[in-house]
Amino acid sequence: MFSTGFSAKEEPGALEIMMARQARHLAIPLSQRSATNPIPASPAILQEAMQHFADHCATCHANDGSGKTAIGKNVYPKAPDLRLADTQSLSDGELFFVIHNGVRFTGMPAWGKGKPEEDQDSWKLVHFIRHLPTITADELEEMKRYNPKTEREREEEAAFKRFLGGEDVAPPAPAHHH
Amino acid sequence: MRRLFGILFFLALVSPGAWAHEGNAHVMGTVTDIAADHVVVQTPDSKTVTIKTTAKTSYRTTKETSSRDALKVGHRVVAEVTKDATGMTASELRFSSVPPKPGSH
C-alpha cells in the first residue's frame, strides 16, 4: 500500500461493495423505497428524459448508461453500468432517491432541487433508466446532439461533416478528449 | 451509521494504486486498406494511420447505422478512437462514399 499509493482507478473489493450497497440501502428511507413513479410513461416523456440524460448524465454515465466515459471509468467507485441488474433491480423510488439526493462518498451528485414531490425531471429520468437496456443505435446517435460540447468540439464536428460530404478539410486541431 | 461511513471512507483510501493514461480522439481520412482487425487511413495531411477494429466497433454512414461490409477502400471516414499504449482502437467509424467535390484534391 505504501509503495503503490492510492488510486481511484482500482476496483472496490467485494467487502467494500457489500458495505457500500448496504449503506446506500440504509440511506434511503423506507417510504421512498416503495414510492411509485407519479409520471406516466409515454413516448414524449421518454424523449424528454433522453435529452435530459444526454445533457446532464451522459458525461459520466455515457449515453448508453454503460459508464464507459473518461470520468465514469476513473472515479471511485466507477460509474455503474445502469443497464445491469445491480441498477435495474432497484425500485423506482430508490432510483429517484439516488438521482434526487446523490450518493455520499461517490461521484454521484444530488440533482434534485426543492421538495422531492415537485422533482418531476428525476422521475422522468427513472423511466429513461428503465429504457436503457433496450436503447437503440438510432436513439444513441440522436443523443449525441444533446451531449454538452465545447466550441472547439462543435467546430471539429462541423469539419468532419464537411469532410464526409466531399470537401477538402484541413485536419482540425484536436479537441481535448483526455 | 456515521461509523459505517467512516469505515467506507477508510477503505476507499487504502486500495492500492495503478497508473495509466488513455484518451479519446478522432481521425479523419480516406481508407487505403481494410483487414480483419484494422483499417488503414490516409489523413488529409498525408499521414498513414492504422486503426484497430474490434467486434465492438460500430459503423455508420452519414445518415444511418451500417455494417463493416459496407466500408470500402476509397471511402472517407471519421473514426472515433481510443488511444492507449498499443495504438488506436476504433469505437465508431462514420464513413461516406461521396467523391471529392470539384476543386478538391
Interface residues (C-beta under 8 A of the other chain):
Chain A: M1 T4 G5 F6 S7 K9 E10 P12 G13 L15 E16 M19 A20 Q22 A23 L26 A70 Y76 R104 F105 A137 D138 E141 E156 A159 F160 K161 F163 L164 G165 G166 E167 D168 V169 A170 P171 P174 H177 H178
Chain B: M1 L4 F5 I7 L8 F9 L11 A12 L13 V14 S15 P16 G17 A18 W19 A20 G23 N24 A25 H26 M28 T43 P44 D45 S58 R60 T62 E64 T65 R76 V78 R94 F95 S96 V98 P99 P100 K101 G103 S104 H105
